[in-house]
Amino acid sequence: MHYSNIGFALGFFLITLGIPLDGYAPEPRNALLDESEKEQSPSQTAGSEHHQKSRHPFHWIWNDFLSDNDVLSRIVRERVSGYRRITATNVLEHETRKKIFALICDNPGIDLTRLAILSKSNENTLRYHIDRLAETKCISIFDQGKSYHFFENHNTFSMKEQLFLSRSSSGLTGKILTLVQHNPGITRRDIAECLGIASPTVTRTVRHLVYEGCIRLVKDGKYTRHYISRENQQNNLN
Protein backbone atom coordinates (compact mmCIF):
# COMPACT_ATOMS: atom_id res chain seq x y z
CA MET A 1 0.00 0.00 0.00
CA HIS A 2 2.92 2.32 0.81
CA TYR A 3 4.45 1.70 -2.65
CA SER A 4 1.08 2.17 -4.36
CA ASN A 5 0.53 5.57 -2.74
CA ILE A 6 3.98 6.75 -3.80
CA GLY A 7 3.41 5.42 -7.32
CA PHE A 8 0.08 7.12 -7.86
CA ALA A 9 1.27 10.39 -6.31
CA LEU A 10 4.42 10.52 -8.46
CA GLY A 11 2.54 9.40 -11.54
CA PHE A 12 -0.17 12.04 -11.12
CA PHE A 13 2.48 14.74 -10.74
CA LEU A 14 4.43 13.69 -13.86
CA ILE A 15 1.35 13.23 -16.04
CA THR A 16 0.46 16.86 -15.37
CA LEU A 17 3.80 17.80 -16.97
CA GLY A 18 2.58 16.39 -20.31
CA ILE A 19 5.53 14.06 -20.94
CA PRO A 20 5.32 12.86 -24.63
CA LEU A 21 5.21 9.29 -25.92
CA ASP A 22 8.09 7.75 -27.96
CA GLY A 23 6.91 4.17 -28.64
CA TYR A 24 9.19 2.42 -26.13
CA ALA A 25 7.74 -0.87 -24.83
CA PRO A 26 8.99 -2.74 -21.75
CA GLU A 27 10.65 -6.11 -22.16
CA PRO A 28 8.63 -9.19 -21.12
CA ARG A 29 9.00 -10.01 -17.45
CA ASN A 30 9.71 -13.70 -18.01
CA ALA A 31 12.44 -12.89 -20.55
CA LEU A 32 14.25 -10.76 -17.98
CA LEU A 33 14.93 -13.66 -15.64
CA ASP A 34 18.23 -14.47 -17.33
CA GLU A 35 19.27 -10.83 -17.24
CA SER A 36 18.95 -10.68 -13.47
CA GLU A 37 22.58 -11.50 -12.72
CA LYS A 38 23.99 -8.43 -14.48
CA GLU A 39 21.09 -6.14 -15.27
CA GLN A 40 19.07 -5.71 -12.08
CA SER A 41 19.37 -3.05 -9.43
CA PRO A 42 20.41 -3.77 -5.83
CA SER A 43 16.84 -3.05 -4.75
CA GLN A 44 15.73 -6.24 -6.51
CA THR A 45 18.28 -8.53 -4.86
CA ALA A 46 18.12 -7.20 -1.27
CA GLY A 47 15.47 -7.87 1.31
CA SER A 48 13.74 -10.64 3.15
CA GLU A 49 11.25 -13.21 1.88
CA HIS A 50 8.44 -10.87 2.90
CA HIS A 51 9.94 -8.08 0.80
CA GLN A 52 10.21 -10.42 -2.22
CA LYS A 53 6.55 -11.32 -1.95
CA SER A 54 5.47 -7.70 -1.71
CA ARG A 55 7.80 -6.58 -4.51
CA HIS A 56 5.81 -8.25 -7.32
CA PRO A 57 2.54 -6.35 -6.74
CA PHE A 58 4.60 -3.15 -6.74
CA HIS A 59 6.25 -4.19 -10.01
CA TRP A 60 2.94 -4.84 -11.73
CA ILE A 61 1.34 -1.66 -10.30
CA TRP A 62 4.11 0.30 -11.99
CA ASN A 63 3.74 -1.64 -15.25
CA ASP A 64 0.00 -1.00 -15.42
CA PHE A 65 0.20 2.60 -14.27
CA LEU A 66 3.09 3.59 -16.56
CA SER A 67 2.03 1.68 -19.67
CA ASP A 68 0.80 4.87 -21.37
CA ASN A 69 3.78 7.04 -20.46
CA ASP A 70 6.87 5.74 -22.21
CA VAL A 71 9.47 8.29 -21.16
CA LEU A 72 8.45 7.97 -17.51
CA SER A 73 8.41 4.20 -17.86
CA ARG A 74 11.97 4.18 -19.10
CA ILE A 75 13.18 6.38 -16.23
CA VAL A 76 11.39 4.40 -13.53
CA ARG A 77 12.44 1.01 -14.87
CA GLU A 78 16.08 2.00 -15.15
CA ARG A 79 16.26 3.75 -11.76
CA VAL A 80 13.67 2.00 -9.60
CA SER A 81 12.60 -1.36 -11.01
CA GLY A 82 16.02 -2.44 -12.26
CA TYR A 83 15.17 -2.62 -15.99
CA ARG A 84 18.01 -1.80 -18.33
CA ARG A 85 17.53 -0.71 -21.91
CA ILE A 86 19.72 -2.78 -24.25
CA THR A 87 21.43 -0.84 -27.02
CA ALA A 88 24.09 -1.50 -29.67
CA THR A 89 26.68 -0.08 -27.28
CA ASN A 90 25.97 -2.32 -24.30
CA VAL A 91 24.41 -5.43 -25.88
CA LEU A 92 27.65 -7.44 -25.65
CA GLU A 93 28.39 -6.46 -22.04
CA HIS A 94 26.27 -9.39 -20.88
CA GLU A 95 28.55 -12.44 -20.62
CA THR A 96 26.02 -15.02 -21.88
CA ARG A 97 25.08 -12.84 -24.85
CA LYS A 98 28.75 -12.21 -25.63
CA LYS A 99 29.40 -15.96 -25.61
CA ILE A 100 26.45 -16.62 -27.93
CA PHE A 101 27.64 -13.94 -30.35
CA ALA A 102 31.16 -15.43 -30.39
CA LEU A 103 29.74 -18.89 -31.14
CA ILE A 104 27.70 -17.50 -34.05
CA CYS A 105 30.81 -15.78 -35.46
CA ASP A 106 32.82 -19.01 -35.16
CA ASN A 107 30.02 -21.22 -36.55
CA PRO A 108 28.26 -19.31 -39.35
CA GLY A 109 24.87 -20.85 -40.16
CA ILE A 110 24.54 -22.53 -36.76
CA ASP A 111 20.99 -23.44 -35.75
CA LEU A 112 19.23 -23.08 -32.41
CA THR A 113 19.70 -26.69 -31.28
CA ARG A 114 23.45 -26.75 -31.82
CA LEU A 115 23.84 -23.26 -30.38
CA ALA A 116 22.03 -24.38 -27.22
CA ILE A 117 24.44 -27.32 -26.85
CA LEU A 118 27.59 -25.25 -27.39
CA SER A 119 26.46 -22.35 -25.20
CA LYS A 120 25.03 -24.65 -22.51
CA SER A 121 21.91 -22.47 -22.41
CA ASN A 122 18.28 -23.54 -22.54
CA GLU A 123 16.41 -22.58 -25.70
CA ASN A 124 14.15 -19.99 -24.03
CA THR A 125 17.16 -18.09 -22.69
CA LEU A 126 18.84 -18.47 -26.06
CA ARG A 127 15.86 -17.04 -27.95
CA TYR A 128 15.80 -14.02 -25.68
CA HIS A 129 19.48 -13.23 -26.26
CA ILE A 130 19.23 -13.90 -30.00
CA ASP A 131 16.33 -11.43 -30.22
CA ARG A 132 18.45 -8.79 -28.47
CA LEU A 133 21.40 -9.44 -30.81
CA ALA A 134 19.12 -9.22 -33.86
CA GLU A 135 17.42 -6.03 -32.63
CA THR A 136 20.79 -4.33 -32.26
CA LYS A 137 21.92 -5.54 -35.73
CA CYS A 138 24.74 -7.71 -34.39
CA ILE A 139 23.46 -10.83 -36.17
CA SER A 140 21.21 -11.74 -39.06
CA ILE A 141 18.75 -14.65 -39.05
CA PHE A 142 18.33 -16.88 -42.11
CA ASP A 143 14.94 -18.59 -42.32
CA GLN A 144 15.38 -21.99 -43.94
CA GLY A 145 11.71 -22.87 -43.60
CA LYS A 146 11.90 -25.55 -40.93
CA SER A 147 14.68 -23.94 -38.92
CA TYR A 148 16.50 -20.67 -38.30
CA HIS A 149 20.23 -20.14 -38.81
CA PHE A 150 22.38 -17.34 -37.46
CA PHE A 151 25.16 -15.22 -38.98
CA GLU A 152 27.30 -12.30 -37.96
CA ASN A 153 25.61 -9.26 -39.47
CA HIS A 154 28.49 -7.53 -41.27
CA ASN A 155 27.70 -8.54 -44.88
CA THR A 156 30.24 -11.34 -44.50
CA PHE A 157 28.17 -13.86 -46.44
CA SER A 158 26.03 -13.54 -49.56
CA MET A 159 22.53 -15.01 -49.63
CA LYS A 160 23.81 -18.05 -51.58
CA GLU A 161 26.55 -18.61 -49.02
CA GLN A 162 24.04 -18.29 -46.19
CA LEU A 163 21.84 -20.90 -47.88
CA PHE A 164 24.79 -23.26 -48.34
CA LEU A 165 26.02 -22.88 -44.76
CA SER A 166 22.48 -23.27 -43.41
CA ARG A 167 22.02 -26.50 -45.38
CA SER A 168 25.41 -27.65 -44.11
CA SER A 169 24.21 -27.26 -40.53
CA SER A 170 20.99 -29.23 -41.06
CA GLY A 171 20.61 -32.95 -40.47
CA LEU A 172 20.93 -35.15 -43.54
CA THR A 173 21.73 -32.34 -45.97
CA GLY A 174 24.60 -31.28 -43.72
CA LYS A 175 25.98 -34.83 -43.59
CA ILE A 176 25.81 -35.19 -47.37
CA LEU A 177 27.45 -31.81 -48.03
CA THR A 178 30.25 -32.53 -45.55
CA LEU A 179 30.83 -35.96 -47.09
CA VAL A 180 30.91 -34.54 -50.63
CA GLN A 181 33.31 -31.76 -49.65
CA HIS A 182 35.71 -34.19 -48.00
CA ASN A 183 35.35 -36.71 -50.85
CA PRO A 184 35.03 -34.82 -54.16
CA GLY A 185 33.60 -37.01 -56.94
CA ILE A 186 31.90 -39.44 -54.54
CA THR A 187 29.08 -41.50 -56.05
CA ARG A 188 25.51 -41.89 -54.86
CA ARG A 189 26.16 -45.48 -53.81
CA ASP A 190 29.18 -44.46 -51.72
CA ILE A 191 27.18 -41.68 -50.02
CA ALA A 192 24.43 -44.16 -49.15
CA GLU A 193 26.91 -46.67 -47.73
CA CYS A 194 28.84 -44.09 -45.70
CA LEU A 195 25.69 -42.64 -44.14
CA GLY A 196 23.81 -45.94 -43.83
CA ILE A 197 20.77 -44.75 -45.79
CA ALA A 198 18.95 -45.93 -48.93
CA SER A 199 20.11 -44.75 -52.37
CA PRO A 200 16.66 -43.25 -53.23
CA THR A 201 16.93 -41.07 -50.10
CA VAL A 202 20.30 -39.81 -51.32
CA THR A 203 18.83 -39.12 -54.76
CA ARG A 204 15.93 -37.06 -53.36
CA THR A 205 18.13 -35.03 -51.04
CA VAL A 206 20.81 -34.39 -53.67
CA ARG A 207 18.16 -33.28 -56.17
CA HIS A 208 17.18 -30.42 -53.83
CA LEU A 209 20.80 -29.52 -53.17
CA VAL A 210 21.53 -29.39 -56.90
CA TYR A 211 18.47 -27.18 -57.47
CA GLU A 212 19.65 -24.78 -54.76
CA GLY A 213 23.15 -24.62 -56.21
CA CYS A 214 24.90 -26.39 -53.34
CA ILE A 215 26.06 -29.46 -55.30
CA ARG A 216 26.95 -30.07 -58.96
CA LEU A 217 26.79 -33.46 -60.69
CA VAL A 218 29.26 -34.72 -63.27
CA LYS A 219 28.61 -37.79 -65.43
CA ASP A 220 31.53 -40.22 -65.56
CA GLY A 221 30.51 -43.17 -67.73
CA LYS A 222 27.90 -45.10 -65.79
CA TYR A 223 28.60 -43.15 -62.59
CA THR A 224 27.35 -39.77 -61.45
CA ARG A 225 29.92 -37.97 -59.35
CA HIS A 226 29.09 -35.35 -56.74
CA TYR A 227 31.01 -32.12 -56.14
CA ILE A 228 30.43 -29.00 -54.09
CA SER A 229 29.34 -26.19 -56.42
CA ARG A 230 32.21 -23.93 -57.50
CA GLU A 231 30.82 -20.81 -55.77
CA ASN A 232 30.71 -22.69 -52.45
CA GLN A 233 34.07 -24.47 -52.57
CA GLN A 234 35.70 -21.79 -50.38
CA ASN A 235 33.19 -22.43 -47.58
CA ASN A 236 35.01 -25.03 -45.51
CA LEU A 237 32.83 -27.41 -43.51
CA ASN A 238 33.87 -29.22 -40.36
N, C-alpha and C positions, 0 to 999 in steps of 0.2 A: 504493500500500500504506500510505503514511504517513497519507493522508486516511482510508482505510478504518478503520485502527486508532483514530484519533480519533473517527470517527463511531460505531463500535460501543461504544467506551468511554463516550462522552457519552450515547449512547442508552440503554445499560444503566443508567447512573446515574439518568437522568430517568424511565425506566419504573418504577423502584423507588419513585418519588415518587407514583405512581398518578395521573398527570395525566389528567383526564376528556376524553371526546370531545365535539365540538360540531357535527359534520356538515360541517365545512369541507373542500372538495375543491380540489386544486391546479388551476390553469389548464393547458390543454394546452400542451406544449412548443412545438409548431409555431406555435401562435397567438401566442406571446410574441415572435416574431421582430420584429414591427413595433414592439413596445413597447421594444425594446432601446435606442433612442436616449435615451429619457427615464426609463425605469423599471428600469434595471439598475444594480447596484452597481459601484464602481470595480474590484472584484476580478474582474469578468467581462470588463472591457475591457483590463486590464493583462496583460503577460506575453508570453513568446515563443511561437513556433509549438509548441514542445514542451509548454508549459504548456496551450495551447488543446486539444491532443490529449488530455492527461491530465485535463482538467477535466470532460469529458463522462462518463467512468466514475464520477467523484466525484459528479456531479449525479444520475446514475441510482441510485447506491448510496444516496444520501440519500432519493430518491423511494421506493425500495422499502422501505428501513428505516423510514421515517417515515409510511408510508401508513396505519398503524393508530393514529397518535397525532396528532390534528388540531391541538391547541394547540401542541405542539412543532413540528409542521410549519410552522405559520404563523410562529413565531418564527425558525426556521432560515432559511426562505425569504426573509423580510424582511431579516434581518441578515447571512446568509452567502451564500445562493444568488442574491440580487438580485431575488427575486420581490416584487411590490408588490400588496397587496390593493386593489382598486378599489372605492370607495364613492361614495355620492351626493355627498359633499363634494369628492372629488378627481377625479371622472370626467372633468370638462371641463378639467383641467389639461393633458392631453395635446393638443398642437396639432392633430394630424390628427383626433382625435375631436371637438375643438371646432369645427373647420371643417365636419365632416360634420353635426354638430348644427345649425350655422348654416344650412347648405344645406337641411336638412329643414324648418327654421322658415320659410325664404324660399320653399320650393317644396312646400307641403303636398300629400301624395299622391304624391310622387316615388317612382319604382321603382328597383330596384337598378342597372339598366343605365345610366339617366340619371345617377344619383348617382355611379356610378363615373367617368363622363365628366367631370362637373363638379368632382369632388373630385380627379381625376387619381390615383385609387387603384385597385389591382387588386381584383377582387371578393372574393378570400379575405381580404385585409386589411380590406376594407369590412365583410364579414360579422362579423369579429371585433369591430370597433368598434361595429357596430349591436347585437350581442348585449350588449356592456357597457352601452350606452345604454339598452337595453330592461330589463336587469336592475336598473338603478338608477332606473327609472321616468322617465327623461328623455323617452323617445319611446314611442309606441304603434305597433304593426304591424297593418295591415289586410290580411287574407288574401283576395285576390280570386279565388282558385281556381288560376289559372295563374301568378300573380305576387303579390309582396308590395309593399305601399305603406306609406310611413312618414309619421308625423305627430308634431308636438310634443304631449307628453302632459300637457296642462293643461286638458282638457275644452273645448278651443277649438272643436272640430267635433263635430256630432252624427253618429250612424251613417249617416244619409242623406247628409249632406254628405261624409263620408269615402268613401262609395260613389261619389258623383258625381265627386269630385276624383280618385279612383282610376281611374275610367273615363276621365276627361279626360286622364290621363297614359298611356293604353294605346293604342298603335297606331291602328287604324282608328276605334275608338270615340272616341278622343281627337280625331282629325282632324274627325270629324263633329260632335262637340259644340262644338269651337272654331269651326267654320264656321257652325253654327246660331246660336251666341251672337253672332257678329259680323255675321250676316245674318238677323235675325229674320224669320220668314215664308218662308224659302227653301223651294223645292219639291224633291221627290225627284230630278227630272230635273236641276235645277241642282246639287244635291249631287254627283250622279254625274259631271257634266261637270267640275266644279271639281276633284274628286279623281281623275278619270280611271279610274273603276271602273264596273261594270255596275249598272243600276238595281235588278235583283233582289238584288244584294249590299247595296245601300243599304237596301232594304226589310227584309231579314233583320236587319241590324244595328240599324236604328231600332226594329224590333219589340221587341227585347230592352231597348233604352234606354227605350222607353215603359213596358214592364212594370216596370222598376226605378224608374220615376218621374223619370228624368233629362230626358226630352223629352215635350212634349205636342203633339198633332196637332190642327189646326183645319181643317175643311172649308171651302173657298172656291170654290163652284161645282164645276167639274171638277178643281180643284187641291186637293191636301192640303198645307197649310203647316206648317212645323216651327218650334217655339219651345222654348226652355229652360223646364223646369217652373218654376212661380212660386217654389217654395221654394228653388230653386237659382239664381235670377237674380242674387243678391248675390254669388255665387262667381265672381269675374272670372277668366277664362282668358287665358293669353298668346296 
